[in-house]
Amino acid sequence: MQTVKLPQLAWYGPKELELTFPDSWDIKICNIAGHDRVALDADQIKQAVTDPISMAPLRELAKGKKDVVIIFDDLTRGTRTAKIIPFLLEELALAGIPDDHIRFMSALGAHAPLSRIDLAKKVGEDVIARYAVYNHNAFDNCVHVGTTSAGTDVRINGEVMACDLKIAIGSVAPHPFAVFSGGGKIILPGVASIDTIMANHIRPLTEEHRANYETNPRRKDIEEAASFVKLDMLLQSVVNSWGETVSLHAGAPQPVREAAVKEAKTHFLAPKCSDSDIVISNAYIKASESNVVLKNGFASVADSGGDMVMIANAPGGQVPHYLIGHWGKNNEGDSRHYKLKRPPMEIPAHINHLIRYSEYPDVVSMDFAAGSKKAVPASTWDDVLTLLKAGHPDGAKVAVYPNADVMYFSP
């Protein structure tokens, strides 16, 4: 048997998942370009923080400020914020900012709040024991800061807006509707009201928009909305296959975002392994948003027909989403205007089976397939392999995407 090892459990003790395949099968590993880049050490992270791009050092910028907020992303992103935060706190201490005038805000957008355990994963045990660490509430305490040229009424977390020094930490990676994450997304949807998030998310997108970062209307609306908040400092990481920080851009928001996206365009590029009989799409960093692997996986299966396996090992399950999540079998009575109704996903005709492999199964995670007989849950690799062998008794051409959740194909 052939063996393939994939990264797993990004926030639960990273380890390898070992998959076996028959020797007769043709296996091709399709990695992102930067999959094996070496992680930055502490000195390199500190250098990025203390020598920011296009702005004065934070220790100077923070002098005379009264209240500081450090915004950070949640577990659906790979940012290893706990390794970055200590150097920000050192700079703030040098500026004379007392601990009780510093707070942290998790940029959840419309995601469910984080428990203490999960907050500690993002910011570190020392930070959560010493500083106030909050979850963003999209349903309350959001204040109006402006209206975008596209008409989005922008309401932002009031705790964030009450601070006179605003810092945000996030990461850049391919994104299904914004083309790349990061930048203004730490503000919208990150710390925006549910109505503001809804107004942005319903803006129609063409396939050209989804492929073009410069012209994408939702992304442009996001950046304009974020400009109203007037972030003082933005930090953007780029991570490798294991979620380790291999690059960190820090400084003034616009040049930092531009530099990080420029790097991401080459770093996350993966070869498209077309015409495959079987596609294995692994979700690692975004295991709790595993459906992001579907589009590229479908596109890699041969037009003549084949199978796709999505690997979604998320011990915490799929992230609850207040805008597009499943909250029951009978949601038609929900008249709240911010609830975004989506039609059931149609599995393409050339996909014979869509196997969702998770060692942490739950029934609701299959709701996206709307009861399609093509969609099959499996909780052991032996079960997956049995299904695949039955459909491909004479061998198979197999494409494996180790980081299907953060990769993209060249336009």
C-alpha positions in Angstrom: 0.0 0.0 0.0 1.1 3.6 -0.7 1.0 6.1 2.2 0.2 9.8 2.1 0.5 12.0 5.2 -1.6 15.1 5.7 -1.7 17.9 8.4 -4.5 17.7 10.9 -5.9 19.3 14.0 -4.5 22.8 13.6 -5.8 24.0 17.0 -6.0 20.6 18.8 -2.3 19.5 18.8 -1.2 19.3 15.2 -0.3 15.8 13.9 -0.2 13.8 10.7 -3.1 11.8 9.3 -1.7 8.8 7.5 -3.8 7.6 4.5 -3.2 4.4 2.6 -3.9 3.6 -1.1 -3.5 0.6 -3.3 0.0 0.3 -5.0 -1.7 0.3 -8.4 -3.2 3.7 -8.0 -1.5 6.7 -9.5 -1.1 9.3 -6.6 -0.2 12.9 -7.2 0.4 15.3 -4.3 -0.6 18.8 -5.2 0.9 21.1 -2.6 0.6 24.9 -2.3 3.8 26.6 -3.4 4.9 27.6 0.1 4.0 24.4 1.8 7.4 23.7 3.3 8.7 27.3 4.0 10.5 27.6 7.4 8.6 29.2 10.2 9.9 32.6 11.6 11.6 32.5 14.9 10.9 34.8 17.8 13.6 37.3 16.8 12.2 37.6 13.3 8.6 38.1 14.6 9.9 40.8 17.0 11.8 42.5 14.1 8.6 42.8 12.1 6.7 44.2 15.0 9.3 46.7 16.2 10.3 47.9 12.7 6.8 48.5 11.1 6.1 49.4 7.5 5.3 53.1 6.7 4.7 54.1 10.3 6.5 55.2 13.4 7.4 52.4 15.9 4.4 51.4 18.0 6.2 52.5 21.2 6.2 56.1 19.8 2.7 56.0 18.3 1.2 54.7 21.5 2.6 57.5 23.7 -0.2 59.7 25.2 -2.9 57.2 24.1 -5.5 56.3 26.8 -7.1 53.0 25.7 -5.9 50.3 23.4 -7.7 47.5 21.6 -6.0 44.6 19.9 -8.3 42.8 17.5 -7.6 39.2 16.5 -9.2 36.6 14.3 -10.9 33.4 15.5 -10.1 29.7 15.0 -11.3 29.6 11.4 -8.0 31.4 10.6 -4.5 30.1 10.9 -3.0 33.2 12.5 -0.7 32.2 15.5 -1.5 35.4 17.4 -0.1 34.1 20.7 3.4 34.2 19.2 3.0 37.8 18.0 1.1 39.5 20.9 4.0 39.5 23.4 6.1 41.8 21.2 3.1 44.2 20.8 2.7 44.3 24.6 6.4 45.0 25.1 6.0 48.1 22.8 2.9 49.3 24.6 4.7 48.9 28.0 7.5 51.0 26.7 4.9 53.7 25.8 3.6 53.6 29.3 0.2 52.0 28.6 -1.0 50.3 31.8 -2.4 46.7 31.5 -5.9 47.8 32.5 -6.1 50.1 29.5 -5.4 47.3 27.0 -8.2 45.0 25.9 -8.4 42.3 23.2 -11.4 41.7 20.9 -12.0 38.5 18.9 -13.1 39.4 15.4 -15.9 36.8 15.1 -18.0 38.5 12.4 -21.2 36.3 12.4 -19.4 33.3 13.9 -20.3 32.0 17.4 -18.3 33.3 20.4 -15.2 31.5 21.6 -14.9 29.7 24.9 -12.1 30.5 27.3 -10.2 27.5 26.1 -10.4 28.7 22.5 -9.6 32.3 23.3 -6.5 31.1 25.1 -5.4 29.1 22.0 -5.4 32.4 20.1 -3.9 34.8 22.6 -2.1 32.6 25.1 -2.8 31.6 28.7 -0.6 34.5 30.1 -2.6 37.1 28.1 -6.0 35.8 29.0 -5.0 35.8 32.7 -3.6 39.3 32.7 -5.8 41.3 30.2 -9.5 41.6 29.4 -10.2 39.4 26.4 -13.7 39.8 24.8 -15.8 38.2 22.1 -17.3 40.5 19.5 -21.1 40.7 19.7 -22.6 41.4 16.2 -26.1 41.9 17.7 -25.5 44.6 20.3 -23.3 47.6 21.2 -22.4 48.5 17.6 -22.1 52.2 16.6 -22.5 53.9 13.3 -19.2 55.1 11.7 -20.2 55.8 8.1 -21.8 54.7 4.9 -19.8 53.2 2.0 -20.2 54.4 -1.6 -22.0 51.2 -2.3 -24.6 52.0 0.4 -23.5 49.8 3.2 -24.4 51.3 6.6 -21.3 50.6 8.7 -21.8 49.8 12.4 -18.8 48.7 14.4 -18.3 47.3 17.9 -18.6 50.1 20.3 -15.8 48.9 22.6 -13.4 49.0 19.6 -14.5 52.5 18.6 -14.1 53.8 22.2 -10.3 53.1 22.0 -7.9 55.7 20.7 -5.3 53.2 19.6 -6.5 50.3 17.4 -4.3 47.3 16.4 -5.4 44.3 14.4 -3.8 40.9 13.8 -4.9 38.6 11.1 -3.7 36.5 8.2 -4.0 36.4 4.4 -5.1 33.3 2.5 -7.4 32.5 -0.5 -11.1 33.2 0.3 -14.2 32.0 -1.5 -15.8 35.4 -2.1 -13.2 38.1 -1.2 -10.5 36.3 -3.3 -8.1 36.8 -0.3 -8.8 37.2 3.3 -7.1 39.7 5.6 -7.0 43.4 5.3 -10.3 45.1 6.1 -12.0 41.7 6.8 -10.7 42.0 10.3 -13.2 44.9 10.6 -16.0 43.8 8.2 -17.2 41.2 9.0 -14.8 40.9 12.0 -16.2 43.5 14.4 -19.2 44.8 12.4 -22.9 44.5 13.3 -25.0 41.7 11.8 -26.8 44.2 9.6 -23.6 45.6 8.2 -22.3 42.0 7.5 -25.6 41.1 5.8 -25.5 44.3 3.6 -22.0 43.4 2.4 -22.6 39.6 2.0 -25.7 40.0 -0.2 -23.8 42.1 -2.9 -23.9 39.9 -6.0 -20.7 38.5 -7.4 -19.8 37.1 -10.8 -17.2 34.4 -11.4 -14.9 37.1 -12.6 -15.3 39.0 -9.4 -14.5 35.8 -7.4 -11.2 35.5 -9.3 -10.2 39.2 -9.4 -9.1 40.7 -6.1 -8.8 44.2 -7.6 -12.4 44.4 -9.0 -14.3 42.3 -6.4 -17.1 44.6 -5.2 -17.6 43.0 -1.8 -13.9 43.2 -1.1 -13.8 46.9 -2.1 -16.8 47.6 0.1 -15.0 45.9 3.0 -11.9 48.0 2.6 -13.9 51.2 2.4 -15.9 50.3 5.5 -12.6 49.4 7.3 -11.2 52.8 6.5 -13.8 54.5 8.7 -12.4 52.7 11.7 -8.9 54.2 11.2 -6.8 51.3 12.3 -3.4 52.5 13.6 -1.5 49.3 13.0 -2.2 46.1 11.0 -0.3 42.8 11.3 -0.8 40.2 8.5 0.8 36.8 8.7 1.3 34.2 5.9 1.3 30.5 7.1 2.7 27.3 5.7 1.0 23.9 5.4 1.2 23.4 9.2 -0.2 26.9 10.0 3.2 28.2 11.1 4.0 31.8 10.5 6.5 32.1 7.6 6.1 35.8 6.9 4.7 38.7 9.0 3.9 42.1 7.6 3.3 44.8 10.2 2.6 48.6 10.0 0.3 51.0 8.3 -2.8 49.1 7.1 -2.8 49.8 3.3 0.8 49.0 2.5 0.7 46.0 4.8 -2.4 44.6 3.2 -0.9 45.1 -0.3 2.4 43.4 0.6 0.7 40.5 2.2 -1.7 39.9 -0.7 1.1 40.1 -3.2 3.0 37.4 -1.3 -0.1 35.3 -0.9 -0.7 35.2 -4.6 2.4 33.1 -5.1 2.6 31.3 -1.7 -0.9 29.7 -1.9 -0.8 28.8 -5.6 -1.3 25.1 -6.2 -1.2 23.1 -9.4 -4.6 22.0 -10.7 -4.5 18.3 -10.9 -7.2 17.9 -13.6 -9.0 14.9 -15.0 -8.6 12.9 -11.8 -10.7 9.8 -11.0 -10.5 10.6 -7.3 -9.8 13.9 -5.6 -8.8 14.0 -1.9 -9.3 17.6 -0.5 -8.0 18.1 3.0 -9.1 20.9 5.2 -6.6 21.7 7.9 -6.5 25.4 8.9 -10.2 25.8 8.0 -11.3 22.4 9.1 -14.3 24.1 10.8 -15.3 25.7 7.5 -14.6 22.6 5.4 -17.0 23.3 2.6 -14.5 25.8 1.2 -12.7 22.8 -0.3 -15.6 21.8 -2.5 -15.2 24.1 -5.5 -11.6 23.4 -6.4 -12.2 19.7 -5.6 -15.1 19.4 -8.0 -13.1 21.2 -10.7 -10.3 18.6 -10.5 -12.5 15.5 -11.0 -12.6 14.3 -14.6 -15.5 15.4 -16.7 -16.2 11.7 -17.4 -17.0 11.2 -13.8 -15.2 10.4 -10.5 -15.3 10.7 -6.7 -14.3 13.4 -4.3 -13.3 13.0 -0.6 -13.4 16.0 1.7 -11.4 15.6 4.9 -13.0 17.6 7.7 -11.4 16.5 11.0 -12.8 19.3 13.2 -13.2 18.2 16.9 -15.2 21.4 17.6 -17.4 20.8 14.6 -18.3 23.3 11.9 -18.3 26.9 13.1 -21.8 28.1 13.9 -22.6 31.0 11.5 -25.5 33.3 12.4 -25.9 34.5 8.9 -25.7 31.4 6.7 -25.7 28.6 9.3 -28.2 25.8 9.8 -30.3 26.3 12.9 -32.9 23.6 12.4 -34.9 21.7 9.8 -37.7 24.3 9.8 -36.3 27.8 9.4 -39.0 29.2 7.1 -40.7 30.9 10.1 -37.6 33.0 10.7 -38.5 36.5 9.5 -35.4 38.2 10.7 -34.1 40.3 7.8 -30.5 39.4 8.4 -31.0 35.7 7.9 -29.4 34.9 4.6 -31.3 32.1 2.8 -29.3 29.9 0.5 -30.6 27.3 -1.8 -29.2 23.7 -1.2 -25.9 23.0 -2.9 -26.2 20.9 -6.0 -23.5 18.3 -6.3 -22.3 18.5 -10.0 -23.4 15.7 -12.4 -19.8 14.5 -12.9 -19.3 13.8 -9.2 -20.4 10.2 -8.6 -19.8 10.3 -4.8 -18.9 13.1 -2.4 -17.5 11.4 0.7 -17.2 13.6 3.8 -14.6 11.9 6.0 -14.4 13.0 9.6 -13.3 11.2 12.7 -15.7 13.6 14.5 -19.0 13.0 12.7 -22.3 14.8 13.3 -25.5 14.7 11.3 -25.9 18.5 10.8 -22.5 18.7 9.0 -24.1 16.9 6.1 -27.0 19.5 5.8 -25.1 21.3 3.0 -25.8 18.3 0.7 -29.6 18.6 1.2 -30.0 14.8 1.4 -28.3 14.0 -1.9 -27.7 10.3 -2.3 -24.3 11.3 -3.8 -23.2 12.6 -0.4 -21.8 9.9 1.9 -20.5 10.4 5.5 -17.6 8.2 6.7 -15.7 8.2 10.0 -12.9 5.8 9.2 -10.4 5.7 6.3 -11.2 2.0 5.8 -14.8 2.9 5.1 -13.6 5.6 2.6 -11.2 3.2 0.9 -13.9 0.5 0.6 -16.2 3.0 -1.2 -13.4 4.2 -3.5 -12.3 0.7 -4.4 -15.8 -0.3 -5.3 -16.1 2.6 -7.8 -12.6 2.1 -9.2 -11.8 -1.6 -9.3 -9.2 -1.3 -12.1 -7.1 1.4 -10.5 -7.4 5.2 -10.3 -5.7 8.5 -10.9 -5.8 10.3 -7.6 -5.1 13.9 -6.8 -4.4 14.8 -3.2 -4.6 18.5 -2.0 -3.0 18.7 1.5 -4.2 22.3 2.0 -7.3 22.4 -0.1 -8.8 25.0 2.3 -6.2 27.7 1.6 -5.1 27.1 -1.9 -6.1 28.5 -5.2 -5.5 27.8 -8.9 -3.9 30.3 -11.3 -6.7 32.4 -12.9 
